[in-house]
């Protein structure tokens, strides 16, 4: 076989060190190379869909509603002889996709990842080609008009509004909590040159067909409306826009949602992938009950809310990008098993320089502890921690940096530190108020020169990272999956009290 480009893909929800989602690019190294007519393959690990069937169900539902959506099937993936089991093979959205689905598919294509049509936000859209995002400006400007009728007319001039209303309604009907309407995430925007208007395309639909989700309580709603995205929010805030959306939702619920067909499709897919999934993921069938329960209960849930008149009162979210708060540079050495020592300054040694805004602090003295996290998140394996402490001379505050590794990764290596895998956070402890405030999450690198999870083993390395503050609470909720941030802060406070007392 000829050379093929392959890389791991995905944001927080699909990151997995054992079974990563994969993107295959057949013409990365051989120009024009195709496989079955395709330039790319997107193989999703279904991290958020333990039943495996949700993505193919959802894309088929969007297509049944008359919308352009990816084709979807399954793949069995082996890497270097290791059987990784069932993957969901989703048709990639690129200009080959748009040319197959639109009369003129050469318009600008953008991926929306925590992106929205608000002033100052268009830079968050990822161009798939040469688009410079300037064609999004008319829609952004239209949504800023305060007169509802003028806004509606201006939106209709740049957006295929009927297409968007169907897209929006299908996100709601399928329970796509991580899409545009609910979370400003997982979608594409395509400028259809045939009509001169923009359309939205679904993506990342593994959050569909779930009876619950991280951003709300289905028992209390709202279920029949989602308007976290500014476009949906602005339209739903007008009497005309609200009536149009609810009418479209009722129509699609009546014509597209068919419980018998959906359950039969689930059974067909289960029979197809069962022999493979049973061998590689023996617990997967337990998750199918949630999918079937969602299918059987969705119509009644939505109809009850539609009859009552659904409302949306959630405020618009904050800007999603990270703000650089400062930097952290540290060299450290200690021994494993010292975590929780009565006086961290009596353990280990190192240097730590922290910049916050325009001020740079070289802390001294510096102490270092290492060990296994005694307070992991429920149901999660404990992480390996390194904690570096130093006193700021200007005010006596204790600056602390905590880095957490999955147990299998606690070995000599240079790691990217970010929101998953290896995670780090910097704290500022005020002894006067006994509070530990987060300076920011670490984004950069951390190097382990020595590391072994055995009592007394040397642990040494270095940190070189930004300390960033997230502009969106979702990041703060999702950042640590195996480390309890509150427990980390409590641990920092306890250690910092000892430092203050030892001063």
C-alpha positions in Angstrom: 0.0 0.0 0.0 1.1 3.6 -0.6 1.7 6.0 2.2 -1.3 7.4 4.0 -1.5 10.3 6.5 -2.9 9.3 9.9 -3.4 11.3 13.0 -5.4 11.3 16.2 -8.4 13.6 16.3 -10.9 15.0 18.7 -11.6 17.4 21.5 -12.1 16.6 25.1 -15.0 14.2 24.7 -13.3 11.8 22.3 -9.7 11.8 23.7 -8.6 8.3 24.6 -5.1 7.0 24.9 -6.0 3.3 24.3 -8.4 3.7 21.5 -8.0 7.1 19.9 -10.2 8.6 17.2 -8.4 8.6 13.9 -8.3 10.7 10.7 -6.9 9.1 7.6 -5.8 11.3 4.7 -5.1 9.4 1.5 -3.5 12.2 -0.4 -1.3 13.5 2.4 1.8 12.1 0.7 0.5 10.9 -2.7 -1.2 13.7 -4.6 -4.7 12.7 -5.7 -4.7 9.3 -4.1 -8.2 8.1 -3.2 -9.7 5.1 -1.5 -13.1 4.1 -2.8 -13.3 7.6 -4.2 -12.7 9.2 -0.8 -9.9 11.6 0.1 -10.3 11.1 3.8 -11.7 8.7 6.4 -12.9 9.8 9.9 -12.9 6.9 12.3 -14.6 7.8 15.6 -13.9 5.8 18.7 -17.5 6.4 20.0 -16.0 7.5 23.4 -19.3 9.3 24.2 -21.4 6.5 22.6 -20.7 3.2 24.4 -23.6 1.7 22.4 -21.9 2.6 19.1 -25.2 3.2 17.2 -26.0 6.8 17.9 -23.9 8.5 15.2 -25.2 6.5 12.3 -28.8 6.9 13.7 -28.5 10.7 14.0 -26.9 11.3 10.6 -29.6 9.2 9.0 -32.3 11.3 10.8 -30.8 14.5 9.5 -30.8 13.2 6.0 -34.4 11.9 6.3 -35.4 15.5 7.3 -34.0 16.7 3.9 -30.7 18.0 5.2 -27.2 17.4 3.9 -25.4 15.1 6.4 -22.5 12.6 6.4 -22.9 9.0 5.4 -22.0 6.6 8.2 -21.2 3.0 8.8 -18.8 0.9 10.9 -15.2 -0.3 10.7 -13.1 -2.8 12.5 -9.7 -1.2 13.2 -6.4 -3.0 13.8 -3.2 -1.0 14.5 0.1 -2.8 14.5 -1.7 -6.0 15.0 -3.7 -4.8 18.0 -7.5 -5.2 17.5 -9.1 -1.9 18.6 -12.6 -3.2 17.7 -15.5 -1.3 16.3 -15.1 2.3 15.1 -17.8 4.5 13.6 -16.8 5.4 10.1 -18.2 8.9 9.3 -17.9 10.6 6.0 -15.5 13.5 6.3 -16.9 17.0 5.7 -14.6 18.8 3.2 -14.9 20.3 -0.2 -15.2 16.9 -1.9 -18.2 16.4 0.4 -19.7 19.7 -0.5 -19.2 19.1 -4.2 -21.0 15.8 -4.0 -23.9 17.4 -2.1 -24.4 20.9 -3.6 -24.8 22.1 -7.2 -21.9 24.5 -6.5 -19.7 23.1 -3.7 -16.8 25.4 -4.0 -18.0 28.0 -1.4 -16.2 28.6 1.9 -16.4 25.9 4.5 -15.8 26.5 8.2 -15.8 24.1 11.2 -17.5 25.5 14.3 -15.9 24.4 17.6 -17.2 26.5 20.4 -17.9 29.1 17.7 -20.8 31.5 17.3 -22.1 34.3 15.1 -21.2 37.1 17.5 -19.0 40.2 17.1 -15.4 39.2 17.8 -16.1 35.5 17.7 -15.7 34.7 14.0 -12.0 34.0 14.5 -13.0 30.8 16.3 -14.3 29.3 13.0 -11.8 27.0 11.4 -11.6 27.5 7.6 -11.4 24.3 5.6 -9.7 25.9 2.6 -9.0 29.5 1.8 -11.9 31.2 3.4 -11.1 34.3 5.5 -14.3 34.4 7.4 -15.3 37.7 5.9 -18.4 36.1 4.3 -19.7 35.4 7.9 -19.8 39.2 8.7 -23.3 39.8 7.1 -24.9 37.2 9.4 -23.1 38.6 12.4 -24.2 42.1 11.6 -27.8 41.0 10.9 -28.1 39.4 14.3 -27.0 42.7 15.9 -30.1 44.6 14.5 -32.4 45.5 17.4 -35.6 45.7 15.3 -36.9 42.2 15.0 -38.4 42.5 11.6 -35.2 44.1 10.2 -33.1 41.4 11.8 -35.3 38.7 10.4 -35.1 40.1 6.9 -31.3 40.6 7.1 -30.8 37.0 8.4 -32.9 35.6 5.6 -30.7 37.4 3.0 -27.5 35.6 4.1 -28.8 32.4 5.7 -30.9 29.6 4.3 -33.3 30.1 7.1 -35.6 27.2 6.3 -32.7 24.9 6.2 -31.4 26.2 9.5 -34.8 25.8 11.2 -34.9 22.2 10.1 -31.3 21.7 11.2 -32.0 23.3 14.6 -35.2 21.3 15.1 -33.3 18.0 14.3 -30.6 18.9 16.9 -33.4 19.2 19.4 -35.4 16.1 18.4 -32.3 13.9 18.4 -31.1 15.4 21.7 -27.8 16.8 20.3 -26.7 18.5 23.5 -23.2 19.1 22.1 -24.2 20.8 18.8 -24.7 24.3 17.8 -28.0 25.1 19.4 -27.1 23.7 22.8 -23.4 24.3 23.0 -22.1 26.2 19.9 -20.1 23.1 19.1 -19.7 20.4 16.5 -21.0 21.8 13.2 -19.9 23.1 9.9 -21.0 26.3 8.1 -21.0 26.2 4.3 -21.5 29.1 1.9 -23.6 27.7 -0.8 -22.7 29.6 -3.9 -25.7 28.3 -5.7 -28.0 30.2 -3.4 -25.6 32.7 -2.1 -26.6 31.7 1.5 -25.0 29.8 4.4 -26.2 26.5 5.7 -25.2 24.5 8.8 -24.1 20.9 8.6 -24.2 18.4 11.5 -21.0 16.9 13.0 -19.9 15.1 16.1 -23.4 13.7 16.9 -22.2 11.0 19.4 -24.0 13.0 22.1 -27.5 12.2 20.6 -30.1 9.7 21.7 -29.0 10.0 25.3 -31.5 10.2 28.2 -29.3 12.6 30.1 -26.4 14.9 29.4 -23.9 17.2 31.2 -25.6 20.5 30.5 -29.0 20.0 31.9 -31.6 17.8 33.5 -34.1 16.2 31.0 -36.5 15.6 33.8 -37.0 19.4 34.2 -36.1 20.6 30.7 -36.0 22.4 28.5 -36.0 19.6 26.0 -38.1 21.0 23.2 -35.9 24.0 22.6 -32.2 24.8 22.7 -30.9 28.3 22.1 -27.4 28.7 23.5 -26.2 29.5 20.0 -26.7 33.2 19.3 -28.4 32.6 16.0 -31.0 30.3 17.6 -31.2 32.6 20.6 -31.9 35.7 18.6 -34.5 34.0 16.4 -36.3 32.3 19.3 -36.4 35.6 21.1 -38.9 37.0 18.5 -42.5 35.9 18.2 -42.2 35.1 14.5 -38.9 33.2 14.9 -40.2 31.2 17.9 -43.5 30.3 16.0 -41.6 29.2 12.9 -39.2 27.0 14.9 -41.9 25.3 17.0 -44.0 24.7 13.9 -41.0 23.1 12.1 -40.2 21.0 15.2 -43.8 19.6 15.4 -43.8 18.9 11.7 -40.5 16.9 11.7 -41.5 15.1 14.9 -44.6 14.0 13.1 -43.0 13.0 9.8 -39.4 12.0 10.5 -39.5 10.5 14.0 -40.7 6.9 13.6 -40.1 4.7 16.7 -40.6 1.4 14.9 -38.2 2.3 12.1 -35.6 3.6 14.5 -35.8 0.5 16.8 -35.5 -1.8 13.7 -32.4 0.1 12.6 -30.9 -0.3 16.0 -31.5 -4.0 15.8 -30.0 -4.2 12.3 -26.8 -2.4 13.5 -26.5 -4.5 16.6 -26.6 -7.7 14.5 -24.0 -6.3 12.2 -21.4 -5.2 14.8 -22.3 -7.6 17.7 -19.8 -10.4 16.9 -16.9 -7.9 16.9 -18.0 -5.6 19.7 -18.8 -8.6 22.0 -15.2 -9.7 21.7 -13.5 -6.4 22.2 -15.9 -4.4 24.4 -18.0 -6.9 26.4 -20.0 -4.2 28.2 -21.3 -2.4 25.2 -24.8 -4.0 25.0 -25.7 -2.6 28.4 -25.7 0.9 26.8 -28.2 0.0 24.2 -31.0 0.2 26.7 -30.6 4.0 27.0 -30.8 4.4 23.2 -34.0 2.4 23.0 -35.5 4.2 26.0 -34.7 7.6 24.4 -36.4 6.5 21.1 -39.5 5.2 23.0 -39.9 8.3 25.2 -38.8 11.2 23.1 -42.1 11.9 21.3 -44.1 12.2 24.6 -41.4 14.3 26.3 -41.2 16.8 23.4 -45.0 16.9 22.8 -45.7 17.7 26.4 -43.2 20.6 26.4 -44.4 21.9 23.0 -48.0 21.9 24.2 -47.0 23.9 27.3 -44.9 26.3 25.3 -41.1 25.8 25.9 -39.1 28.7 27.2 -35.3 29.4 27.1 -33.9 31.5 29.9 -30.2 30.5 29.9 -27.8 33.4 29.5 -25.4 33.5 26.5 -22.1 31.8 27.1 -18.8 33.6 27.5 -16.1 33.8 24.9 -14.6 30.3 24.6 -11.0 31.0 24.0 -8.3 30.9 26.6 -6.7 34.1 28.0 -3.0 33.9 28.8 -2.7 34.9 32.5 1.0 34.2 32.9 3.8 31.7 32.5 5.4 29.0 34.7 9.0 27.8 34.5 10.3 25.3 37.0 13.0 22.7 37.5 12.2 20.2 40.2 13.5 17.1 42.0 12.2 15.0 44.8 11.3 11.4 45.7 8.1 9.5 45.2 5.8 9.1 48.2 6.5 12.5 49.7 3.0 13.9 48.8 1.4 15.4 51.9 4.7 16.0 53.8 4.2 18.2 56.9 6.5 20.9 55.5 6.9 20.8 51.7 10.0 23.1 51.9 11.8 20.3 53.7 11.2 18.0 50.8 12.9 18.1 47.4 14.4 21.1 45.7 14.0 23.2 42.6 13.4 26.6 41.0 10.2 28.2 40.0 9.5 31.5 38.2 5.9 32.6 37.7 4.8 35.5 35.6 1.4 37.0 36.2 0.5 39.8 33.9 3.5 42.2 33.8 5.0 41.0 37.1 7.6 38.2 37.3 8.2 36.4 40.6 11.2 34.2 41.3 10.1 32.2 44.3 12.4 31.1 47.0 12.7 28.7 48.7 11.1 26.0 46.6 9.9 22.6 47.8 8.7 19.6 45.7 6.4 16.6 46.6 5.4 13.6 44.5 3.0 10.7 44.9 -0.4 9.2 44.0 -3.5 11.5 44.3 -5.4 10.4 47.4 -8.6 12.1 46.2 -9.4 10.9 42.6 -12.7 11.6 41.0 -15.3 8.8 41.8 -15.0 5.9 39.5 -11.7 7.2 38.0 -8.2 5.8 38.6 -5.9 8.0 40.7 -3.3 10.2 39.0 0.3 10.6 39.8 1.0 14.1 41.1 4.0 16.4 41.4 3.5 19.6 43.5 6.0 22.4 43.4 5.7 25.2 46.1 7.5 28.5 46.4 7.1 31.6 48.5 6.6 35.0 46.8 8.7 37.5 48.6 6.6 40.6 47.9 3.6 39.5 50.0 4.3 36.1 51.5 1.8 34.3 49.2 2.6 30.7 48.3 2.7 29.9 44.6 2.0 26.3 43.8 2.0 24.3 40.6 0.4 20.8 40.5 0.9 18.5 37.5 -1.1 15.2 37.2 -0.2 12.2 35.0 -2.2 9.0 34.3 -0.5 6.2 36.1 0.8 4.5 32.9 2.4 7.8 31.8 4.5 8.4 34.8 7.7 7.6 33.1 10.7 9.6 31.7 9.3 11.5 28.7 8.4 15.0 27.5 4.7 15.5 27.6 2.3 18.1 26.3 0.4 19.4 29.2 -3.2 20.6 28.5 -6.8 19.7 29.2 -6.6 15.9 28.9 -3.9 13.3 29.5 -1.3 15.3 31.5 -3.0 18.2 33.3 -1.5 21.1 35.3 -2.8 24.0 37.3 -1.1 26.9 39.1 -2.4 28.3 42.4 -1.9 31.5 44.4 -2.3 30.8 48.1 -3.1 33.8 50.4 -2.2 33.0 54.0 -4.2 35.9 55.3 -7.5 34.5 53.9 -6.5 30.8 53.7 -7.7 30.7 50.1 -6.0 29.0 47.1 -7.0 30.8 43.8 -6.3 29.3 40.4 -3.8 31.4 38.4 -4.6 29.3 35.4 -4.4 25.9 33.7 -1.1 24.9 32.2 -0.6 24.7 28.4 2.9 23.8 27.3 5.3 21.0 28.1 6.4 19.1 31.2 9.4 16.9 31.1 10.1 13.9 33.4 13.8 13.1 33.5 13.3 10.6 36.3 10.0 9.1 37.4 8.8 5.8 38.9 5.8 5.2 41.1 7.8 3.4 43.8 8.4 4.8 47.3 11.7 6.6 47.5 12.3 6.6 43.7 13.8 9.8 42.4 11.4 12.1 40.5 12.9 15.0 38.5 12.0 17.2 35.5 11.0 20.6 34.3 7.9 22.6 33.4 7.6 25.3 30.7 4.0 26.4 30.2 1.5 29.2 30.0 -1.0 29.6 32.8 -4.3 30.2 30.9 -7.8 31.0 32.1 -10.7 29.5 30.2 -13.3 31.9 28.9 -16.0 29.2 29.2 -17.2 27.2 32.2 -17.4 24.0 30.1 -13.6 23.9 30.0 -13.4 24.1 33.7 -15.9 21.3 34.1 -14.3 19.0 31.5 -10.7 19.7 32.1 -10.1 17.2 34.9 -11.6 13.8 34.5 -9.4 11.9 36.9 -8.3 14.6 39.3 -10.6 16.4 41.8 -9.8 20.2 41.5 -11.4 21.0 44.8 -9.3 18.4 46.5 -6.2 19.7 44.8 -6.9 23.2 46.1 -7.5 21.8 49.6 -4.1 19.9 49.3 -2.4 23.1 48.3 -4.0 25.0 51.2 -2.9 22.4 53.7 0.7 22.4 52.4 0.8 26.1 52.1 -0.3 26.5 55.7 2.8 24.5 56.7 5.0 26.8 54.6 3.5 29.9 56.1 4.0 28.5 59.6 7.6 27.6 58.8 8.3 31.1 57.7 
